[in-house]
Amino acid sequence: MMNHTILKKIACEVVEAITPLIINRTINIIGEDGYIIASSDLSRIGSFHEGGKIAVDENRIVEIWPDEVNNYKGVKEGINSPIVYEEQVIGAVGIYGKPDEARECAALLSICVALYLKQATYFLNNAKRKEQKSSILELLFTFDKTKAEILKEKIRWFNKKVVFPIVPIFVKLKGNTGEYESFKLFLVNNGYYNKAQDILFSLNDGFLILKQNYTSKLIALIEEKLDCETLTLLACANNYEELIASFSIGYKLLKTQTKKFADASNKDDLAQLLLTDEEVRNIVVQESWQKLEVLSSPWVVETMKSFVTQDGRVQCIAQELNIHKNTAIYRLDKILETLDLTTNLKFTQILIMSFMLFSKGGIK
């Protein structure tokens, strides 16, 4: 939406662009408060124009004849027309001359101003969107969860409707990766880009999508239709802090992965990073302990310790804890289900539980 601040910013450009089209006539642009904010007669800028004020307040054309000039404050003979942008009066444009002589020019002027404002606003909005997208990327690349509130404001400005969970997706295409509009069109045509919700970024080596209402069909479609070098699905984020953490892990996974597709929500794909990257390890351990808070039973930690020391062998765990095998199975199922590790490799399950226990003082 155009506002007085934006109008004031581009008013001089409007006058400069249109003045050559209107010969021997002064052009004024008046703000909502009735003061001239741009004029082909520089001496009039900043002065009050009652005719323009009436045009704004009453949303009508105000004609001022030579014998009526003294009835208004700060005016000369001429025609003043409201500037309407998206059904909102945001100012007025005035042209000097007797109304019967200036009407044709006034009509042309109104059209030119409307077209110029539309074009100028388009470029201003594009520039602002690019600035906001750059600032969002900068915040994500800090990998700093304390920036969550700032990120929230940036994304809320960019997208009026933010729906969690958000899934970040990295796509690196083979060959030319600069085809931003082509990739965006591909998403739009296949129904996987919602301008009101999703944000698409062009990176040096590919694209990043912050995808709301994610569906696994999107990944399958990209793999099928596009020539991808790598495709990285990041962990699902339910808030802005998780979004930064997800981005941190996913970007590191993107840089280290050796296969075409990797899923940061799949702990098997994170195994190498868990072993080599302390920050990723700490994030996963912290999130895992938070998940386990719903299991307040005293057997949780001792079962985890036995699972690690007995290399996941159920019969050995039951013997060590002096419990029935079915009880051991039940406990392990509850723990793995709560940690979202049910379908993962046993190596990954043991690895994560080991790091969790070490964070609390060790296995023994």
Secondary structure, DSSP 8 states (H G I E B T S, - for coil): ---HHHHHHHHHHHHHHHGGGSTT--EEEE-TTSBEEEESSGGGTT-B-HHHHHHHHHTS-EEE-GGGGGGSSS--SEEEEEEEETTEEEEEEEEES-HHHHHHHHHHHHHHHHHHHHHHHHHHHHHHHHHHHHHHHHHHHTT-GGGHHHHHHHHHHH-S---S-EEEEEEEESS----HHHHHHHHHHTT---TTT-EEEEETTEEEEEEES--HHHHHHHHHHS-EEEEEE---BSSHHHHHHHHHHHHHHHHH--SSEEETTSTTTTHHHHHH-HHHHHHHHHHHHHHHTT---THHHHHHHHHHHTTT-HHHHHHHHT--HHHHHHHHHHHHHHTT-TTS-HHHHHHHHHHHHHHTT---
